[in-house]
């Protein structure tokens, strides 16, 4: 076997080994944990769970104050226990 063929064979073996090592390194590397994402049922906007509130819902809460417009309390008159 001439030296040129041996050199080509060794080069092919080295390149194949390096390529396989690189491929396995990319396939089995550590990946960062996925970010938990929630979708707002009202607006359909996806947001990070660390926000706890949809950005659009937060805008409307700051405009109206608190958790939205407060419903008026109905006053009921009682007879004081007399029937």
Secondary structure, DSSP 4 states (H G I P E B T S, - for coil): --HHHHHHHHHHHHHHHHHHHHHHHHHTS--PPPPPEEE-TTT--EEEGGG-S-HHHHHHHHHH-TTSSPPPPPP----TT--
